[in-house]
Amino acid sequence: MAASILGKKLGMTQIFDEDANVVPVTVIQAGPCVVSQVKSQDTCGYDAIQVGFEEIDESKLNKPQAGHFKKAGVPAMRYVREIPLATSAEGEEIKVGDTITVSAFEGATTVDVVGTSKGKGYQGTIKRWNFARGPMTHGSRNQRRPGSIGQCAYPARVRKGLHMAGHMGDERVTVKNLKLVRIDPEQNLMLIKGAVPGPKNALVEIHTA
């Protein structure tokens, strides 16, 4: 059964598997998430559920946000995201106020993780696109310059998509088919093999692959 949850990346560590091999894992505090709205074809034209993660003081929200949670009868949450409409383990449709925990991933072996990559700011072509630098000696003044960016008479313009300096990182990244090593329902933790996008304490979405 498909399952989705929101979580916070706590960092990386390593554990030992049954064969005493070292396994690098990312530790994620996943949920609990509260369903704050259920969207359907009749009301919104598509099927989805809106979930909130990480309870927050209501005074830190503006009035429309606080009113949304109050109308739903659920605590105020820091993060709100939409995920595809799922069903509970009993086969019943999820309702407003239901809680999603890591227990929904019981039996899952692989997951897809969605996050926002680390922002690198404005970077040149060498760091951003792995360009080679020019010669460092004999009067060359082309050490880290991008070089020519177009042709002569035709097409007399810079082609779209040309690799140039610019903003790097801080974009939505999805890493698919990561191995789910372990879940801890008591502490709401997920251990996922390998690295996931984003810095520590970043919000991530986890979906069964």
N, C-alpha and C positions, 0 to 999 in steps of 0.2 A: 504494500500500500504506500502511496506517495505521502511524504511528510515534509513539512517545512517549519523553520523556526528562526528567530532572530537571536543573535548572541554578540558577545564582546570578546575580542581577541585579547587574551591575557599575556601571551608570550610563548616561547618555545622551550622545550626540555627534551629529555630522552628517557626511554624506559627499556626494559628488557622483555623480549617475547619468550615463548615457551622453549625455544631452542637456545636461549641465552644470547641472542643477537641484539645489538643496540639498535633501537628504532627511534629516529628523531620525530617528535610530534609537536603539533601546535595545540595549546590548551585554550579552549573556548568556553566561556561561561554562557551557556545556551539556555535562554529562558529563565524562569517561566514567562510565557507570553500570554496576554489576555486578549480575547477577541472583543474588539470595540465596535465592529460593524460587519454586517453580512450583506453583500451586494449580489443582486440577482438580475436575471434578464428583464424582469418586470420593472424593477426600480431603476437600474443603472444601465441596462443593455448588455451586461456581461456578468459572469459569475466569479466572485472573489470574496475573500475575507480580509478585513483590516485588523491587524494585530498590533498591540503596543508592547514595548519592552522597557524595562528599568523604571520603576515607580519614581515619581518626582513630586515635589510639593506643588500644590495647585497654584500658589501665588507666583510661581515662576513661568506660568503660561499666560497668554493673552486671553481675553474673554471668549472669543469664538472657540479656541482650543479647549479651554476649561469647560465651556458649555457643552461641547461635543461629548466629552467623557462623562459629564454629569447626566446628560440625556441618556447615555448608554448604561448608566449605573455602574461604571467600573472606575477604578482608581486612575488618576492622571498618570500618563506615561511620557517618558522623555522622547522615545523613538516610536514612530508609527509607520508601518509599511503595509502594502497590499501583497498578498500571496494568492495563488490559485485556490479555488474553493476545494477543500478536502473534507473527508468524513472522519468521524471518530472511530476508535477501534471496534465499537459495537455496531458500526454500520449506520449510525444516526448522523444526521447533518449537524455540523457545528453551529452553536447558537451564541448570541451575544452574551458575554460573561464567562464563557468556557475558557479553560486554561490549557495551553499547550506546553508540554515539558519534553525533556530529552527521552522520556519513556516512549514517545512516538517513534523513535528510531530503533527500537528493539528489533533485532534481526537484520538490520540494514548493514551492508558491508562497504558500500561506496557512497560518496556524497559529492554534490556540486557546491562550491563555496563562492559567493559573490561578495566583493568588497571594493573599497576605493583605495587604489594604489597610493604609495607614498609620493607626496609632491616634491619635485626636484627644482621647481622654479624655472627661470629662463635659462636654457642651456644652448651651447653651440653644437655644431654638427658632429664634432668628434665624440662628445659624450652622448648626444641624443641618438645619432645614427651610426656610430662606430666608424666614422670616416678616418682615413689615414692622414697623418699630418705631412707637411712638406719638409724639404731638407732644412737642417738647422745651421748649415754653414755656407760658405762661398757667396755671401751677399744675398741669399734668398730672403725675401720678405713675405713668404707664403707659408709660415709655420702652421698656423691653425685657421687659415682662411678657408671658406667653403669652395673657392674656385669659380669657374664659369657656371652660370645658371641658365644659359639659353643658347640659341643658335644665331646665325648671322641674319640673312635676309628672310629665311623661312624657318619657322613660322613667325618670326619677329615678335615673339612673346615668351613668357615663362610658362611652361606647361604646368597644368594642375597636378598637385600631389608631389611636387618636387621636394626632396628632403632638404630642409633648411633649418636654421636655428629657430627656437621657439619654446613654448611652454612644454614642460616634460612632467609626466606623472599626474597624480591627482585625477584619475579617471576610473570609471567603472570597469572592473576586471572580474571575469568568471573563470575559475579553475575547476575543470571537470574531472570526475572519476578519481577523487582522492580516497584513500583507504580509511575507513572509520575503524580505528584501533580499539577504542573503549569508550563506554559512556558511564557516568556516575550519577544516577538519579538523585541520590541524597544531597550532593553538592551542586547539581545542575551543571556538570562538566562534560565536555566532549573532547576526546583526544583524537586528532586527525593526523595521519602520517604526512610529513612534509610541511612546506610553508604555504600560508594563505595570504591573500593580498592585504595590505594596510599596515599601519604601525600598531603599537600596543594600545589597548583600550579603544580600538576602532570597531565600529559596528559592522557586522557581517551577517549575511543571510546564508543559511544552510538548507539545502534541498536534497532529498534522496535522489541518487543518480538514476 
